């Protein structure tokens, strides 16, 4: 009977068992676009925008754009995601000279079905030029600058409201000055979809 060492030695200089396999890692930089997930495509688009140098801040106050996603003329905003707080007036949109606002869609969902008091304001004053006092989802007093209330309402959980269904934003077409839009919510879980044209 032959010795097992001879059996493996006869096959070559490799003395490894036939049950041990080698694995090769293949690194590919350019995957075909069809094999990328939606998240990977968004990441590639974000990298392309960052490298082109066309990125601009949506806020004058220097906040990071963690709670905003901007795709062409559509942008999204999550109230309270930067600070984690509620009843904070947040600058959700800057409408520049010559731009138009088509619609703002408000969606509210809270895990324990809590309603929110939501208010939307506009002003020609930047966030640094305003001084105000907040209440439960509203501005109770403005001591510096001017804020104009577009709407205030109590939104139940799992509700959606499109504001331009009554042509609310027809006045904000092809404006001749910079206008700032602000929102405040008494409960976390309010998302905004903003459509510009």
Helices and strands as residue ranges (DSSP letters): H 4-9, G 33-35, H 38-52, E 68-71, E 74-78, E 90-95, E 101-108, E 116-123, G 127-129, E 131-134, E 139-144, E 148-155, E 159-162, G 163-166, G 170-172, E 179-185, E 190-196
